[in-house]
Amino acid sequence: MDSHANQTKIAVQVLLKNICGELFALGARLQDVERTIFSIETAEELRTNLVGLQDMDLIIQQLNDLGRAIRVASHADLDELMLPAAALGETLHLAELRRRLMGLSEERVLSAPMADADVQLF
């Protein structure tokens, strides 16, 4: 990291807005990967779509970096900045995720499904 990056400051709101944009873009890319996976019927189609499937590793790395960026932003001094809890309820689709973000649940929905469990597709 260069010395200019160490001196430059960014508003937390700008950082969070940028992170949101990145997350939405990654979500769209994951939807593309999902369509690719479920459209593959032969080994030849798998070879043809291998580059698209390999994109998952880059998406995973980016999601991990975005998580780290959010962790850094969470250390900002925002004592006087409050967000109405209802705003999350109006914005998020997944109730359990909303509960976790509000600190009301520690359950982790995104754990890998067990091998013998039924997988539900939406």
N, C-alpha and C positions, 0 to 999 in steps of 0.2 A: 504494500500500500504506500502511495507516495505521500509526501509531507502535506501537499495541498488537501488531500482527502482527510487528513487528521485535523485540519483547521476549518474546513467547511462544515457548516451546520445545516440541518434540515429540520423543518417543523415536523413534529410527531404526526400532525394531521395529514401532512403531505405524504409522509412515509406510509401511513396506514392506507391512504387513498391509493397509492401506488401498489401496495401489497394486494389490495382488493382487486385491482385491475389484473394483476398477475394471476391471482387465484381463479378469477373467472376465465381467463385465457387458458389456464391449465385444465380447468373443468371441461372446456370445449374440446381440448386436445384429447382428454381421456374419453370423451364421448366418441371421437373419431376412432380411437384405438378399440373401444368396445364394439363399434359397428364392424370394424375389420375382423375382430376375433370371431364374432358371431356369423360373419358372412363366409368364412373359410370352410370349404367342404372337402378339398383335396390337398394332398401334399404339395402339388404344383402351385396352388393358390397360396399356401403357406409361404413357400419360397418367394413368390411374387410380392407378398405383403410383409416380408421380414423386416424391412427398414421401418415401416410404420409401427410394428410391434416393438422394435428396439427403442422406439421413442419413449416407451414406458420408463426405462432407466433414467433418462434425462428428466422426465416429469417427476420421478421420485426424488432425484437430487434437488430439483427446483423447489418442490414442496418442503423438503427438509431445510433448505436455505430460507424460505419464507417463514417457516416456523422459528428459525433462529432470529430473523429480523423482527418478528413480532415479540420474541422474548426480550430483545434489546429495547424495543419501544416500550415494553411494559415496565422498564426501569426508569422511565422519564418521570420527572416530578409533576404529577398531574393531580395533586391533592384537592384542588378546588374544581376540577373538571369532572362533572357527573353526567351520566347518561340515563335517561328514564328506562327502567326495565321493560316497560311496555314497547319500547322501540324494537327490542329484540323479538318480542312476540309478534309484532307486525311484519317483521322482515324475514325471519327464519322459517323454513318449512318443516324442519325436523325438531319435534318437541324435545326429544332426549338430548339433542345437541344444544338446544336453547337452555335446557336445565343445567347441562355441564358448564356452559359459558357463564351462566349466572352463579355458578358455585353451589348449585342445589343437588348435584349428583356427581358421583365419582365413577359411575359405571362407564365403561368404554365400549361403545357400539361397534367401532371400527376394528375390533379384533378379528383375526382370521376365523372363518367358520370351521367347525370341526369336520373331519373327513366324513363321518357318518351322518352329519346333519343335513337336512334339506336346505337347498339354496333357493332363496326367493328372489326372483327377478321382477323388476318393476316395469 
